[in-house]
């Protein structure tokens, strides 16, 4: 697991970086390359609504490096809120490059992930992105929310999902896509 191997991750498809990183880490720690005497570094990655942040810490919680970059929310129409998953991935790669001069990526032992609330990322059978992500702040699906409440009732929705239903949630966004872009 060398630093350049980590960048090879960055060349993989954006839609599953977590699985790729997990597999790579599992393979590394079970290999003969792993040396427990080397300092352990843990990365924290937070994909927020408006900022992507990364932090590197050691075993004692000492911050070794951190950086962030603003993300753009697109509003092509009133009440729409979209983001581009390609930007999330390219920003993640950029942030890794920024901290790579302060830490040795081969010493990374773990990755903690945090992300913005629910959102809808759609892709085809070849895992090619179909459209920008509809994020939690999107309000275009108000008719779909009203329909679901009338059809099922708020109690039934809550009993089944454990949550109320609002615009920007997955089900109303999927219903909106089916009605407007299918």
N, C-alpha and C positions, 0 to 999 in steps of 0.2 A: 504494500500500500504506500506508494510514493506520492509525492505532491502532484506530479503530472498525471497520475492515475485519477486523482480527484477531479482534475480538469477534464479528463476524458468523460467523467460523469456528465459534466456540463455540456458535452456534445450530444448526449442522449436526448431522447424526446422529452419535452417539457412536462408531459402529462403524468409522469410517474416517477419523479425524482426521489420520493421517499422510499419507494420499494427498491429502486436501484441502489440507493445509499445503504439501506438496510442489508441487502444481499451482499454488497461489497464489504461492509463492516463485518458481517458474520463470517465471510470467507477469510478475511484478514485475521481476525482474532482466533480462528481455529487453525491458522497456518503457522509455519515455523518462523515467519517474518516478525511475529509479534514479540516484543520485548517488554516485560512488565516493569523493568527498571527505568524506562523512559518516562518522562513527565506525561501525565494524562491531561488531555485538553478536551473540553466539552463545548460544543457549539450550541447556541440557542438561536433559533430563527423565528421571527414573528412577522407573518404576512398580515399586516394591518390593512385597514380600509384605505388609508392614505400614505402609509409609510411601510417599507420593508426594512426590518432591522436584523442585525446579526451581532452576536456577542460570543467571545471565546473566554472560557474560564478554566482555571486549573482545579485540582482536587480540593483545594482549600477555599474555593470560591473567589479567588483573586481574579479580577478582570484583566485579561491579557490584551484584548483588542475588542473594539466595537466600532460599528459604523452603520449608517442607514442611508436610505434614499427615498425621496418622495415618489409616490405613484400617482398616476393621473386617473381621475374618474371622468368618464365620458358621459355626457348627457345629450345624445343626439336629438331627443325629443323631451318635451316637458314631462317630468316625473320619472324619467328613465335614469338608471345609474348602471353603467357597465364598466368593466375593466378588461384588459387584454392579458390572458394568461401567458402569452409569449413574453410580455413585459415583466411579469413576475419572475419567470425563469431567467431571462437575461439580466435582470437586476440581481437575483441571487448569485449568478456567476460573477457579476461585477463586484459585489460585496466580498465574495471569497477572494477575488484577486486583490482587493484593497487590504485585506487582513493577512494575506499570505506572506507579506514581508515582515510581519510582527510575530507570527506563529508558524510552526512547522505542521502542515496539514497531515503529515504522516503520524503525528502524535494524537490525532483526534480519536477519541474512544467512544464518543456518543454524540447524538444529535437530538435536541429537544425542539419540537415544533409547536407553534401556536399560530392560529389563523383567524382571520376575520369571520364573522358569523356566516351563516348559511349563504350559499350562492349556487348558481347553476352554471356549470361548464359543460358544453356539449361538444361531442366529437363523433366522427363516423366510425365505420367498422375497421378502418385503417388507422384509427387514432389520430386523425387529422382534425384540427379544430374547425368547427362549423361556424361559429360566430363568437363575438365577445361574450364574456361571462356576465350574466345578470346577477348583480350583487344584492346583498340584503337591503340596501337603501332604496332599491327600485320600487316604484309604486304603480307600475303599469297594469298590474293584474288585479285591480280592485273589483272588476266585474266577476272574475273567477273566484275571488274570495267570497263575494256575495252569493254566488251560485252554490259554492260548497256549503256555506252556512245554511242556505235555504234547503238544500237537498239533504244534508246530514244533521244539521243542528250543531250548535257550539259544544254542547255536552258530549255528543257522540264523537266529534272530532277530538276533543280533549281526552275522552276515555281511551280512544284508540292510539293517539299519538303522544299523550302526556303534555301537549302544548296547545295553545290557542292557534288560530290560523291568521296570518297576516300577509299583506303584499310583500314580495321579496322572498317569501318562503319557497321551498322547492316545488311543492304541488301546484300552487297557483301560477308559478312561473312556467312550469311544464304545460299546464293547461293553456296559458296565454300563447306559448310557442305553437302548440298544436292548432289553436284557432287562428293564428296570425302568420305563421311562417312555415307551416307544414306543406 
